[in-house]
Amino acid sequence: MKKSLLALAIALVTGDAAYAQSSLIIYGAFDGGVRYQTNQDAAGHTKLTLSSIGTYNANRIGFKGVEDLGGGLNAHFNLESGFNTGTGALDNSAKLFNRVALVGLGSQWGSLDLGRQYTAVFKTIGGYDPFNYKYTNIIPLTGGASAGIRYDNDLQYTGTFGPITARAEWALGEQTGSARNSSAQGVGVSYFNGSINVGAAYALRKPNVAAAGASANFQENRTWTLGGAYTFGPARIAGGYQRENQDLVSGSTQQRNAWFGGSYDFSPAFAVTAAYYDTKVDNISNTGTNGKRQLLIAGTTYALSKRTNLYADIDYARFRDGLALPVGAAGLPAGNFLAGGSSQLGLASAAGQSHQTGVSVGINHLF
């Protein structure tokens, strides 16, 4: 009798006994470390920091739920938020679930998800990033192009058929008068057979490139990428290319990233990864910054367990031409993917500096 009452109570709390096939997972990553970086200002001063949103792996806490609807159909959701290691604060001031907030249906034919989520371009590049999306605040391609990370109001289909994964999405702009303004469309395809991973993706956006306070002016942004990775034994090599073109009110701006690198697992616990990333910006309108950034980064990890590892990296960035100007000096309009976002992209160095060196050490725990 007591067991029956307990089962009834659980059913009332969870909703109904018919949802016995539902599951809820709480997960996350906690990254704590110290970073030292040179040439932080025009005087060449250094900076030592602990507070971050995750140096090696982005901090997050998330919730995933899946309900079996029968007949191979399921309903699912994912909510994920980021936070700052040093302060405990959210890593942004506007969104509680800034990393992911989606709900969808899935079956053997794929998954249809609605909400804020990672883009087709981002998911495709993940297959051939040498660092597998680690050190995202240092490496330009993972935090770079505006078509590369997440979309709000996104309807996205993902289907995996044998070694091939296909993605298609449409992020609604929600602008009065035109369904295209502020919207984004993207497609991507990847092939993975265990040792070979190749992929390509394309995205078309129409963001507002008008200066702050001016009337909205929506112009096209086009991004494409391709690349591949090959794993043989304990080694992996990976490389890729990404190009983005943003039309402006007058002229256009182009940014391209090319990268190549590799990793080697000396043991199940100890691994080393190194890569080179080359970023170039060209402003055809000659109204903004032109220049180049070259980044060389090497990192190592030592696993204390399946969930906890120690990490360390050293990185060297060299800046040329206009990218050595201070952040904000580009003169590009608000809303452009290079305006005001240069510090986030990691494209602009401190005033008057042509290079920066960084060293990081820390611990990352998954839960």
N, C-alpha and C positions, 0 to 999 in steps of 0.2 A: 504493500500500500504506500509506504514511504517513498519507494523508488518510483512508483507511478506518479505521485504528487510532484516529485522532483523533476521528472521528465516533462510533466505538464507545465511546471513553472518555467523551465528552460524554453519550452516551445512558445510560451507567452512572451518571454523577454525577447527571443530572437525573431518572433513574428508568427510562425506557424510550423507545425511538425512536417508539413509538406516540403519545407525548405531544408531538409536534412542534408542535401547534397551541396549546400552552400559552404564556402570557405572564406575566411578572412585572414590575411597575412599582414603583419606589421613589420616593416623592414627599414633599413637605413645604413648610413655610412657616417662615421665620425673621424675627421682628420685633424690632428693636432700637431703643429710643427713650428719651427723657427726659420725665417728666411732673411738672408743678408743680401743687400743689393747696392751696387756702387752707382755713382753719378746720378743722384736723385734730383739735383738742381744745377743751376748754372755754375755754382762754386765747386761742384764735384763731390758734395757730401754723400756719405753712405747712410743706409737706413736698415735697422734691425726690427723685424715685426714678428708677432705671434698671431695677432688677430687676423683672421681670414675666413673665407667661405670654403676653404679646403685647398691646400696646395697640390698634393698628389691626387686626391680624389675629392670631388665636390661633396660637401656636407649635405645630408638629406635625411628626412624622415618621411616614410610613405605608408600608404594603406592600399592593399589590393584585395579585391573581392571577386569571387566567381560563383555563379549559380548555374547548376546543371538544369536546363529546361527540358531535357529529354530529346531523343531523336538526333543526338549529336550537336544540338544547339545549346549555347550558353550565353548568359548575360554577365558582363564584367565591368569593373570600374577601377580607376587608379587615381589616387590623390597623393601629391608629393610636394613637400616644402623644403626650402633650403634655410640654413642658419649659419651664424658666425661663431667660429670656435672660441675666439677670445672674449666675446661679450655675451654670447647666448641669444643675441637678437636675431630676428629674421634677416635674411640677406637682402631684403628690399623693403620699401616702405608702403607699397601699394597692394601687394597680392599675398594672401595667406598661402595658397597653393600655387606658387609662382613657377614651379618646375613642371608639374603635370596636373591636369584636372580633366579626366575624360570618362565617358561611359560608352559602352558599345555592346554589340552582339557578335558572336563568333561561331564558326562551324568548320567542317572539313574544307569548305570553299574559301575560307579566309575570315578576316575580322573587319568590321566596320565600326570605327570609333569616332566619337564626337566630343569636341572640347579643346582645351589647350594641350598641345602635345608636340613631341619632337617631329621635325619635318622629314620628308622623304630624302632630301639632300643630306641632312645630318645623319640619318640612319645608314645611308649608302656609304658615306665617307668613313663611318666607323669600321667598316670591313677592311680598309686599307690605310688607316692611320697607324704608323709604327708604334705609337704609345697607347693605342687603344683608348683614346679619350682620357688620358691622365694628364696632369699639369695643364689643364685647360685655360688657366689664367696667364700662362706663359706662352703656349703654342698658339700661333695666329689662326690656323685653319679651323680649330675647334671653337674658337670664340670670335671668329672673324666675320665673314660675309653675312649680311642681314638675312639672306635666304637660308642660313645654315643651321639654326638652332631650334626654335620653337615658333609655332603660329598660334594665335588666339582664334577662337571660333572656327576650328578646323574640322572638316569632314574627311577622314582618311581611311582608305581601304588598303589592307595588307593581305596578300595571299602567298602561301608557300607551297610549291608543287615540285616535290623531289628536291633537286639541288637549286632550284630557281625561286627567288622571292621577288614579287612585283609589288610596287606601291603606287598609289595615285591619291591625290588630295586636292581639296578646294577649301581655302580659308576665306570665309566671308568678310568683306570689308565693312559691311553694315553702314554704308554711306547713302544718304538720300540722293536720289536722282540717277545713280549709276551703280550697278552691281559690281563693276570692275574696280572702281576707286577703292584703294586700300586693301584690295583682295589679293590672293595669291593662289596659284595653281602649280602643282608639281607632280613629277613622275620619277620613278627610280626602279632599277632592276639590278639584282645581284645574283651571282652564281657561286655556290660554295659546295665543294665536294670533300672537305676534310683537310686537304692540303692546298688547294687553289681557291682563292676568293677574289673575284673580279666584279666590278660594278660601274654603273654610270647613272647619272641623274640630271634632271633639268627642272628649273623653277622659273616662273614668270610672276612678277609682282608689279603693283602700281601704287607706290607710296606717295605721300605728300612731300614734295621737296621745297615748298615755299618757306621763306624765312619766317621766324617767329613774329606773329602779329599781322602778317600779310595774308591775303586771300589764298585759299588752298589751291595748289597746283599739283595734280597727280601725273607722274611720269613713270615710264616703264623701267623696271629693273629685271635683268635677265642673268641667270646663273646656270652654269653647267659644270659638271665634274666627271672625271673618270679615273680609275686606278685599279690596283690589284695588289695581292699579297700571296706569298708562297711559303708554306711551312714544310720543313724537312728535318725530321728528328727533333732535336732540342732548339733548332734555329728557325727564325722567321724573318723574311725581308718584306718590305712594303713600300709602295710609292704611289703618288697620285698628283693630279693637277686639278685646279679649280679656277674658274674665271667668272668675274661678275662685272656687268656693265650697268651703270645707273645714268639714265637720261636726266638732264637738268633743264631748267628754264632756258638756258643757253648752253649748248654743248653737252658734254657728258663726262663721266668719270669712270675709269676702269681700274679694277683691282684683280691681280692674279696671285695665286699661291701654288708653288710647286714644292714637293717634299719627297724625301727618300730616307729610309732608315732600316734598322734591323735590331733583333733581340736574340739573346742566347741564354738558355736555362742551364747553368752549370750543375744544378742539382734541383730536386723538387722544391727546395726552399729558397735558393739563391739565383737571381736573374739579373741581367744587365741589358739595357736598351739605349741606343744612341740614334739620333736622327738630325737631319739638316732641313730647314724650312726657309724658303726664299719667297719674299713678298714684294711685289712691285705695284706702285700706284701711278697712273697716268691720268692727268686732267686735260682732256682735249680742248676744253673751253679756256684753259690757262687762267682760271679764276681760283684755283685751289692748289693744294700741295702735290708736287710730284716727287717721287723718291723711291727708296728701296730699303728693305730691312732683311738682313741675313741672320738667321738664328741657328746656333749649334747647341744641342742639349744632350747630355748623357745622364742616365739615372740608373740606380740599382735598388733592388728590393730584397728583403730577407723575411721570409714568412715564419712567424713564431707559431702560427696555427693556420687552419683553413680560413679563419676570420680576421686574423691580426697580422700585420706586417710592418716592418720598419722600412723607411725609404730615405734616399738621399739623391740629390741632383746637383749638377753644376751646369749653368747655361751662359752663353755669351751671345749678345746681340750687337750687330753693327748697323748703323744707320747712315744713309747717304742722301745728299741733296736736301729737299724740303722736309723729309721725315725727321730731320734733326731739329726742326723748329719746335717751339713749345706747343703743348696741347692747346687747341683753340685758335691757333694762328692761321689755320688753313683757310678761313674765310668762306667756307662752304655753308649753304643754308641749313637751317634746322630741319631734321627729318631725313637728310641725306645720310647714307650709311657710313660716310667718313666724317660727318660733321658732329663734333661733340662726342662722338663715339670712338675717337682715336685712342683715348686712354683705355677703353674697354677692349679695343681690337689689339692693343699693344703695338700700335704702329708708330706713335710719336715718342721720341726720346725727350729727356729733359733739355731745357734750353741750352744751346751751345755744346751739347755733348754728342759725340759720334759713336759711342759704344757704351754698353752696360754689361756688367757681370753679376750673376746671381748664384747663390748657394742656398739649398734648402735641406733640412733634415727633419724627420718627424715620424709619427706613428699613425697608422690608419686601421680602424676597426670597423668591421661589417657586422650588422645585427639584423 
